[in-house]
């Protein structure tokens, strides 16, 4: 890596950011690049992989037969990246690492979002289940065919560790109980030199989690309104929405419903980002954090204030009841579940015909896992039409 690259980071990043010059490198060592830093290369590898491109034909919450306005998994990913980089720049973090982690965060989503995930999880019960965050690691470590010498993208340890932590957190949430949660610790030994007892990931990974939450809380409401799953008035019962709506009314009058809705969504995101930055700066200065390593030993520092966290929970409960459990979506979910199970049953006897990377999985982890890896890589449309 050129000296001017390191010089640039030392000028713009805070001491608690991850520095490219201090990277722990890749599991397969590679020479450094003449003008790109390690996390820039990670970002480029993710953007150019086929699993990333397929996000354009994977649903976020709404399928493409419902309309043409709403987010796909790809546009959601780009929105998360945008919010995360904005927050990361304000906090003087490593933007290249943030961008790599944000672009990576949903790459393991199978077709049909959480329904696809739950269905594969059920089908892989004996194999330890299916988790989209864990799947992202499988893609970048052993599935993506990109280089002649190996499968996977050979990303930097910091990028893998950020996603590993995300996977562990979601496995803990799914396990629910403290007893089973204790079994899922981040596999820090794979990343060498990290402390054994890690309480949180780097701030660059924490910011991606926060940006994901800010994005889907706001955009799921936006999409649900556009598609007619919700009415504007219903959201006025939610304090976060009510406050943004109030500010929009004070600023403009005579807006159409659509203009009003867009302005409220902008304000919602702005409100959450402002709160996030204020609360995070306060925690960073209270703990007197002086390095990225120190961050790992502290509870998560980056996140909303207590008041904002409660307001976000209120909005999320509302979206859960009124949107995600909407009869139209519930009915669709049943069909999707049946379709994925049908495709799984049809293709299982032919699993030996899948390409080399799946043959490796077949040999070491069995037919169910190999087929789930393959199905997870397909688009919504492909699963419908296969
Ligand atoms: Mg996401």
Boltz pocket constraint, residues with backbone or C-beta under 6 A from the ligand:
constraints:
  - pocket:
      binder: B
      contacts: [[A, 76], [A, 80], [A, 105], [A, 106], [A, 212]]
      max_distance: 6.0
